[in-house]
Amino acid sequence: MSISLCVLLWARPGEEQGLVAYEDRVLELVGEHGGRVLQRARTDGSGGAPLEIQVFTFASQDALDAYMNDERRVALADERDRVVARTELMRVTLSDESA
């Protein structure tokens, strides 16, 4: 059963470009694990809004777990801690806009 997720990311002060660069790197790995990035969107981060919003799917929980535990992603943990202040991850149900 496929899994759909929405992720909200807040940057540490002054690390907005660092967060985007980090996400560019780790999201390249999604496809290797049966996942697909459906949408990436950015705000200006003002008023407590997240800087980046992502929606993606994975073929299964095992595929998501494989992505989360990918050694290349794990190796970037220090970079992530340096640039990402907060993350919220939610399982979502995607709907067809035309419905």
C-alpha positions in Angstrom: 0.0 0.0 0.0 1.4 3.4 -1.0 2.1 6.1 1.6 1.6 9.9 0.9 3.3 12.4 3.1 3.4 16.2 3.6 6.5 17.6 5.2 6.8 21.1 6.6 10.4 22.5 7.1 11.6 25.5 9.0 15.1 26.9 8.5 17.4 28.0 11.3 17.8 31.8 11.1 20.1 32.7 8.2 20.1 29.2 6.9 17.3 29.4 4.3 19.6 28.6 1.4 21.3 25.9 3.4 17.9 24.2 4.0 17.1 24.3 0.3 20.5 23.0 -0.7 20.2 20.2 1.9 16.8 19.2 0.6 18.0 19.3 -3.0 20.6 16.7 -2.0 18.4 14.3 0.0 15.4 14.5 -2.2 17.5 13.2 -5.1 17.5 9.8 -3.2 13.7 9.5 -3.0 13.3 7.8 -6.4 15.9 5.2 -5.6 13.6 4.0 -2.8 10.3 3.7 -4.6 9.2 7.3 -3.9 8.2 10.3 -5.9 8.3 14.0 -5.0 5.0 15.3 -6.1 5.5 19.0 -5.1 7.9 21.3 -3.4 6.8 24.8 -2.5 8.4 27.6 -0.6 7.2 30.5 1.5 9.2 33.5 2.7 9.2 31.9 6.1 7.7 35.0 7.7 5.2 34.9 10.5 6.2 31.5 11.7 5.4 29.8 8.4 7.6 26.9 7.3 10.1 27.8 4.6 9.5 24.6 2.5 6.5 22.4 2.0 6.9 19.0 0.3 4.4 16.4 -0.8 5.6 12.9 -1.8 4.6 9.3 -2.0 6.4 6.0 -1.4 5.4 2.6 -2.7 5.3 1.1 0.9 6.4 1.6 4.5 9.5 -0.4 3.7 10.4 2.0 0.8 10.0 5.0 3.2 12.1 3.3 5.8 14.8 2.5 3.3 14.9 6.2 2.3 15.0 7.4 5.9 17.8 5.0 6.6 19.8 5.5 3.4 23.4 5.8 4.5 23.9 8.8 2.2 21.0 10.6 3.9 22.1 9.6 7.4 25.7 10.9 6.6 24.2 14.4 6.1 22.7 14.5 9.6 25.1 17.2 10.8 24.3 19.4 7.9 20.6 18.8 8.5 20.9 19.8 12.2 22.8 22.9 11.2 20.2 24.2 8.7 16.8 22.8 9.8 15.2 24.1 12.9 12.0 22.1 12.8 10.3 19.4 10.8 6.7 18.3 10.8 5.8 15.2 8.8 2.2 14.1 8.3 0.6 11.2 6.5 -2.0 12.5 4.1 -4.6 11.3 1.6 -4.2 12.8 -1.8 -7.3 13.8 -3.7 -7.9 14.6 -7.3 -8.5 18.4 -7.7 -11.0 17.8 -10.4 -13.2 15.7 -8.1 
